Amino acid sequence: MARSGGYVVLERYASHSSNTMHEVRRGGDGVLYCICKGWQFNKSVPKTCTHTREYVAEHPGTAYGPPGM
């Protein structure tokens, strides 16, 4: 886990549609973030994307947000 600017990088995943890497991060607020466009434009609460769902599936017990979200 790499720590940077108020968040921790939990995992890096190769993009399914381009030659880039996406980071799944845990923010200082406890929310699970991703840097992909799918997460950025997702309107659900909590936000999810292919990469955050994959991370949660690989790490049972991981929450998308802080307790109570």
C-alpha positions as CSV (number, residue, x, y, z in Angstrom):
1,M,0.0,0.0,0.0
2,A,1.4,3.4,-1.0
3,R,0.3,6.5,0.8
4,S,0.0,9.8,-1.0
5,G,-1.8,13.1,-0.5
6,G,-4.5,12.0,1.9
7,Y,-5.2,8.6,0.4
8,V,-3.7,5.1,0.3
9,V,-3.3,3.2,-3.0
10,L,-4.7,-0.2,-2.3
11,E,-4.3,-1.9,-5.7
12,R,-3.6,-1.2,-9.4
13,Y,-5.5,-2.8,-12.2
14,A,-4.9,-2.8,-15.9
15,S,-7.7,-1.1,-17.9
16,H,-10.0,-3.4,-19.8
17,S,-10.3,-0.9,-22.7
18,S,-6.9,0.9,-23.0
19,N,-3.3,0.5,-22.2
20,T,-3.4,2.3,-18.8
21,M,-3.5,1.4,-15.1
22,H,-6.2,2.4,-12.7
23,E,-5.7,2.8,-9.0
24,V,-8.2,1.8,-6.3
25,R,-7.6,4.1,-3.4
26,R,-8.9,4.5,0.2
27,G,-9.4,8.2,0.9
28,G,-8.7,9.9,4.2
29,D,-12.5,10.0,4.6
30,G,-12.7,6.2,4.4
31,V,-14.3,6.1,0.9
32,L,-13.1,3.6,-1.7
33,Y,-12.1,5.6,-4.9
34,C,-10.9,4.7,-8.4
35,I,-9.3,7.0,-10.9
36,C,-11.2,5.5,-13.9
37,K,-13.9,7.3,-15.9
38,G,-16.4,4.7,-14.9
39,W,-16.1,5.5,-11.2
40,Q,-15.9,9.3,-11.9
41,F,-19.2,9.3,-13.8
42,N,-21.0,6.8,-11.7
43,K,-24.1,8.3,-10.0
44,S,-24.8,5.5,-7.5
45,V,-24.1,5.8,-3.8
46,P,-21.7,4.6,-2.9
47,K,-19.9,5.0,-6.3
48,T,-18.5,1.8,-7.8
49,C,-16.7,0.6,-10.9
50,T,-15.3,-2.6,-12.3
51,H,-12.0,-2.0,-10.4
52,T,-13.6,-1.3,-7.0
53,R,-16.0,-4.2,-7.4
54,E,-13.0,-6.5,-8.3
55,Y,-11.0,-5.2,-5.3
56,V,-13.9,-5.8,-2.9
57,A,-14.4,-9.3,-4.3
58,E,-10.7,-10.1,-3.8
59,H,-10.8,-8.7,-0.2
60,P,-13.9,-10.0,1.6
61,G,-15.1,-7.6,4.3
62,T,-13.9,-4.5,2.5
63,A,-16.5,-1.7,2.6
64,Y,-17.0,0.9,-0.2
65,G,-17.2,3.6,2.4
66,P,-16.8,4.5,6.1
67,P,-19.1,2.7,8.6
68,G,-22.7,3.9,8.3
69,M,-22.4,4.7,4.6
